[in-house]
Amino acid sequence: MIPKELWQTAINVQAFLQSLNVPFCFIGGIAIQRWGEPRVTKDVDATIIVEFGDERPLIQAILENFDSRIESPEQFAIQSRVLLVADGTGNGIDISLGSMLYEQSMAQRASDWGVPVTGKITTCSAEDLVILKSFASRPQDWIDVEKVIIRQGAKLNRDLIVTELQPLVDLKEEPEIMEHLLDLLGKHS
């Protein structure tokens, strides 16, 4: 479901991030290919771990190697914690600047996965994908969450999901997120 060029973009992004020696993992549509039901995605999403106040050198290094998709990318990235870039082929790359304890744990739980283009990429765990998608709580995210739950079945660590998601839901002040997730988990137990 993903064009060969997008897989190559992910492999190139991984090689670049590894050269920076920064903890990271792929999330979003790329991770869905591994843990859920493969579907079309148009960009590469990754989270890098960087402490508040330490972002500028990493942002500058990324912008030296990838094209910005917006005006004032550094300012936007500092404010929104997302750097929007593209590779030389025009494929979009969204790099989240993670610093929360949860994001650090997510990067530690990430693992390598062989992809259709020769190489391996590091994706978040299935549990973290459910957490991220639930937290985002958009219609497509809930479709993805349900498909991950169905595909992973008993292998999914449901306790980890609930434990990690609850503080995020409390922070967002949207308890309906946890209610929706618990409904899906109950439906597919």
Helices and strands as residue ranges (DSSP letters): H 4-19, E 24-27, H 28-35, E 43-49, H 55-65, E 67-68, H 73-80, E 82-86, E 92-98, H 101-109, E 111-114, E 120-123, H 126-136, H 139-152, G 153-155, H 158-172, H 175-187
